Amino acid sequence: MGRDEWIRRTVEVVKVLGVGNVSPNFVAGIEMAYSPDFPYGFRRVKDAVKSTAEGIEYLVLRDVTPKFDTWGLEPRSWFGFTERHSLRLSITSNFTGSTGI
């Protein structure tokens, strides 16, 4: 479906289900997944937190209520190749919401 279509549908379904009833789950930390074979992840915590905060703000302003789980590496999973994300990312993303790292 792709990112843009997922965002469009998530925002659109608020009209059907109502405010407070659309709560997609995000995996905090996955934005730092990076390897030469998967070059989409952020390299700096500051950039990852900024992007996530912007996405949250976009959805919240459209009556979507995001919720979060914390990413944990599973060695045999598709993302098992990447380094662990930093504790700083987890703390900043999950507790402060701050982008001023």
C-alpha positions as CSV (number, residue, x, y, z in Angstrom):
1,M,0.0,0.0,0.0
2,G,2.9,2.4,0.7
3,R,3.4,5.1,3.3
4,D,1.4,7.9,1.7
5,E,-1.6,5.7,1.1
6,W,-1.5,4.3,4.7
7,I,-1.4,7.9,6.1
8,R,-4.3,8.9,3.8
9,R,-6.4,5.9,4.8
10,T,-5.6,6.3,8.5
11,V,-6.7,9.9,8.5
12,E,-9.8,9.2,6.3
13,V,-11.1,6.4,8.6
14,V,-11.6,8.9,11.4
15,K,-14.7,10.1,9.4
16,V,-16.1,6.6,9.6
17,L,-15.0,5.4,13.1
18,G,-15.1,8.8,14.8
19,V,-12.7,10.9,16.9
20,G,-10.8,8.8,19.5
21,N,-11.5,5.6,17.7
22,V,-8.5,5.5,15.3
23,S,-5.3,4.5,17.2
24,P,-2.6,2.9,15.0
25,N,0.3,1.3,16.7
26,F,3.8,2.5,16.0
27,V,7.1,0.7,16.8
28,A,9.4,3.3,18.4
29,G,13.0,2.7,17.4
30,I,12.5,1.1,14.1
31,E,13.2,4.4,12.4
32,M,16.9,3.8,13.3
33,A,17.0,0.5,11.4
34,Y,19.8,0.8,9.0
35,S,22.3,-1.4,7.0
36,P,23.9,-1.2,3.6
37,D,21.0,-3.5,2.4
38,F,18.3,-1.3,4.1
39,P,19.5,2.3,3.8
40,Y,16.2,3.9,4.9
41,G,16.8,4.3,8.6
42,F,18.0,7.4,10.2
43,R,21.7,7.6,11.2
44,R,21.2,10.2,14.0
45,V,18.9,10.0,16.9
46,K,18.1,13.7,16.5
47,D,16.8,13.1,13.0
48,A,14.8,10.0,14.0
49,V,13.1,11.8,16.9
50,K,12.3,14.9,14.7
51,S,10.7,12.8,12.0
52,T,8.7,10.8,14.5
53,A,7.5,13.9,16.3
54,E,6.4,15.5,13.0
55,G,4.5,12.4,12.1
56,I,2.7,12.2,15.5
57,E,1.8,15.9,15.3
58,Y,0.4,15.4,11.8
59,L,-1.8,12.6,12.9
60,V,-2.9,14.1,16.2
61,L,-4.0,17.3,14.4
62,R,-6.2,15.1,12.3
63,D,-7.8,13.3,15.3
64,V,-5.7,10.2,15.1
65,T,-4.4,8.9,18.4
66,P,-1.1,7.1,17.9
67,K,0.2,4.6,20.5
68,F,3.6,3.0,20.8
69,D,5.5,-0.2,21.5
70,T,9.3,-0.2,21.8
71,W,11.2,-2.1,19.1
72,G,13.2,-5.0,20.3
73,L,15.6,-6.8,18.0
74,E,14.8,-10.4,17.2
75,P,17.9,-12.1,15.8
76,R,16.1,-14.2,13.2
77,S,13.7,-11.4,12.1
78,W,14.1,-9.4,9.0
79,F,15.5,-6.5,11.0
80,G,17.7,-8.7,13.1
81,F,20.7,-7.5,11.0
82,T,20.8,-4.0,12.4
83,E,22.5,-2.6,15.5
84,R,20.4,-1.9,18.6
85,H,19.0,1.6,18.7
86,S,20.2,3.8,21.4
87,L,18.6,4.1,24.8
88,R,18.6,7.9,24.2
89,L,16.2,7.3,21.3
90,S,13.9,5.3,23.5
91,I,13.9,7.7,26.3
92,T,13.4,10.8,24.1
93,S,10.7,9.2,21.9
94,N,8.7,7.5,24.7
95,F,8.9,10.0,27.5
96,T,9.8,13.5,26.5
97,G,8.6,13.9,23.0
98,S,11.4,16.4,22.7
99,T,13.3,17.0,19.5
100,G,16.0,19.1,21.2
101,I,18.7,16.5,21.6
